[in-house]
């Protein structure tokens, strides 16, 4: 059985309310496959759960290019923000 559009919309609204209640917001943006590969490499190296934690760590650190390339600069990002973009 195919879901009704109203049911889908209702579920999406509920999901967004849960995200907002957690003090977060989901965003979507385009990046190159090369960028995704780099983010995924950082995620694996640091043992993080998702890409949002990598991005949160980069933004907290100021996005300095040298810091981006130096893994020791990220210290422990495991407690950082998360998103549904894993």
C-alpha positions in Angstrom: 0.0 0.0 0.0 1.4 3.4 -1.0 1.4 6.0 1.7 -1.0 8.9 1.4 0.6 12.4 0.8 -1.1 13.7 3.9 0.4 10.9 6.0 3.8 11.6 4.6 3.5 15.3 5.3 2.2 14.6 8.9 5.2 12.4 9.6 7.7 15.0 8.2 6.1 17.7 10.4 6.4 15.5 13.4 10.0 14.7 12.6 10.8 18.4 12.3 9.1 19.1 15.6 11.2 16.5 17.3 14.4 18.0 15.8 13.3 21.5 16.9 12.5 20.3 20.4 16.0 18.9 20.7 17.3 22.4 19.9 18.6 21.4 16.5 17.7 22.1 12.8 18.2 19.9 9.8 19.8 21.5 6.8 20.6 20.2 3.3 23.3 21.5 1.0 25.3 20.4 -2.0 28.9 19.4 -1.8 31.3 17.6 -4.2 31.9 13.9 -3.9 35.5 14.7 -3.0 34.3 16.8 0.0 32.0 14.0 1.1 34.9 11.5 0.9 37.1 13.9 3.0 34.3 14.3 5.6 33.8 10.5 5.7 37.5 10.0 6.2 37.5 12.4 9.1 34.5 10.7 10.6 36.1 7.3 10.4 39.4 8.5 11.8 37.8 10.1 14.8 35.3 7.3 15.4 32.3 9.7 15.0 28.7 8.6 14.5 27.8 10.9 11.6 29.0 13.7 9.3 27.3 16.4 11.4 29.7 15.8 14.2 32.6 16.3 11.7 31.1 19.5 10.4 30.3 20.8 13.9 33.9 20.2 15.0 35.2 22.0 11.9 32.9 25.0 12.6 33.8 25.1 16.3 37.5 25.1 15.4 37.0 28.0 13.0 37.3 26.1 9.8 41.1 26.8 9.5 42.4 24.9 6.5 45.5 23.8 8.4 43.3 22.6 11.3 41.2 20.7 8.8 44.1 18.7 7.6 45.7 18.2 11.0 43.6 15.5 12.7 45.2 16.1 16.1 43.7 19.6 16.1 40.2 18.1 16.4 40.8 16.6 19.8 37.7 14.8 21.0 34.7 15.7 18.8 32.6 12.7 20.0 30.4 15.0 22.2 29.8 17.5 19.4 26.6 18.2 17.6 24.9 15.7 15.4 22.5 15.8 12.5 20.5 13.4 10.3 23.1 13.6 7.5 25.0 10.5 8.3 
